[in-house]
C-alpha cells in the first residue's frame, strides 16, 4: 500500500521535470516583447499584401477603362468594378477629401 503514494510522487516528479522546458518555452512565447514583435511582423505582412493586391486591382481596372474607351462599351469596366470595388471606393474617398480641403481653403480666403 505504501508503494502507491511513492509511485504517484515519482510519476509526478517525472511529469514536472518533462514539463519544465515546455513551461519556460511557453513563457518566452507569451512575453509582451515577443507578442508585440510577432504582431508587428504580422501587421506589416498583411499591409504589404493588401497594398500589392490593391495595386494589381488598380492596374487591372485602369486597363479596363482603356478597353472600355476603345470599344465604346462600359461593360468591361462595370465587370471589373463589380468584381473588386476597392479602387473605385479609394478614388471616391480621395475625391471627396480633395473637394472638402479645397472648400475649406477657399472659405478661408474669402474672409
C-alpha positions as CSV (number, residue, x, y, z in Angstrom):
1,X,0.0,0.0,0.0
2,X,2.9,2.3,0.7
3,X,4.2,1.8,-2.8
4,X,1.2,3.6,-4.4
5,X,1.9,7.1,-2.9
6,X,5.6,6.8,-3.7
7,X,4.9,5.7,-7.3
8,X,2.5,8.6,-7.7
9,X,5.0,11.0,-6.3
10,X,7.7,9.6,-8.6
11,X,5.4,9.9,-11.7
12,X,4.5,13.5,-10.7
13,X,8.2,14.3,-10.4
14,X,8.9,12.8,-13.8
15,X,6.0,14.7,-15.4
16,X,7.1,18.0,-13.8
17,X,10.7,17.5,-15.0
18,X,9.4,16.9,-18.6
19,X,7.2,19.9,-18.4
20,X,9.8,22.4,-17.2
21,X,11.3,23.1,-20.6
22,X,7.9,23.5,-22.1
23,X,6.8,25.9,-19.5
24,X,9.9,28.0,-19.9
25,X,9.4,28.0,-23.7
26,X,5.8,29.0,-23.2
27,X,6.8,31.9,-21.0
28,X,9.2,33.1,-23.8
29,X,6.4,32.9,-26.4
30,X,3.9,34.9,-24.3
31,X,6.3,37.6,-23.1
32,X,5.0,41.0,-24.1
33,X,8.0,41.8,-26.2
34,X,7.6,38.5,-28.2
35,X,3.9,39.0,-28.7
36,X,4.5,42.6,-29.8
37,X,7.2,41.5,-32.2
38,X,5.0,38.8,-33.8
39,X,2.1,41.2,-34.0
40,X,4.1,43.9,-35.7
41,X,5.5,41.4,-38.2
42,X,2.0,40.1,-39.0
43,X,0.6,43.6,-39.5
44,X,3.4,44.6,-41.8
45,X,2.9,41.4,-43.8
46,X,-0.8,42.0,-44.2
47,X,-0.4,45.6,-45.1
48,X,2.2,44.8,-47.7
49,X,0.0,42.1,-49.2
50,X,-3.1,44.3,-49.2
51,X,-1.1,47.1,-50.9
52,X,0.2,44.7,-53.6
53,X,-3.4,43.4,-54.1
54,X,-4.8,46.9,-54.4
55,X,-2.1,48.0,-56.9
56,X,-2.8,44.9,-59.0
57,X,-6.6,45.7,-58.9
58,X,-6.0,49.4,-59.9
59,X,-3.8,48.3,-62.8
60,X,-6.5,45.8,-64.0
61,X,-9.2,48.5,-63.7
62,X,-7.1,51.1,-65.5
63,X,-6.7,48.7,-68.4
64,X,-10.4,48.0,-68.4
65,X,-11.0,51.8,-68.6
66,X,-8.8,51.8,-71.7
67,X,-10.6,48.8,-73.2
68,X,-14.0,50.4,-72.5
69,X,-12.9,53.6,-74.2
70,X,-11.6,51.7,-77.3
71,X,-14.7,49.5,-77.6
72,X,-17.1,52.3,-76.7
73,X,-18.8,50.0,-74.2
74,X,-18.8,50.3,-70.4
75,X,-19.3,46.6,-69.9
76,X,-15.7,45.6,-69.2
77,X,-15.3,48.5,-66.7
78,X,-18.6,47.6,-64.9
79,X,-17.5,44.0,-64.6
80,X,-14.1,45.0,-63.2
81,X,-15.7,47.3,-60.6
82,X,-18.3,44.6,-59.6
83,X,-15.5,42.1,-59.1
84,X,-13.4,44.4,-57.0
85,X,-14.8,47.8,-56.0
86,X,-11.8,48.9,-53.8
87,X,-10.1,51.1,-56.4
88,X,-13.3,52.9,-57.2
89,X,-14.0,53.4,-53.5
90,X,-10.5,54.7,-52.9
91,X,-10.9,57.1,-55.8
92,X,-14.3,58.3,-54.5
93,X,-12.9,58.9,-51.0
94,X,-9.8,60.7,-52.4
95,X,-12.1,62.9,-54.5
96,X,-14.4,63.8,-51.5
97,X,-11.4,64.6,-49.3
98,X,-9.8,66.8,-52.0
99,X,-13.1,68.7,-52.5
100,X,-13.5,69.2,-48.8
101,X,-10.0,70.5,-48.4
102,X,-10.5,72.8,-51.5
103,X,-13.7,74.1,-50.0
104,X,-12.0,74.7,-46.6
105,X,-9.2,76.6,-48.3
106,X,-11.4,78.7,-50.4
107,X,-13.6,79.6,-47.4
108,X,-10.5,80.7,-45.5
109,X,-9.5,83.1,-48.3
110,X,-13.0,84.7,-48.7
111,X,-12.8,86.4,-45.3
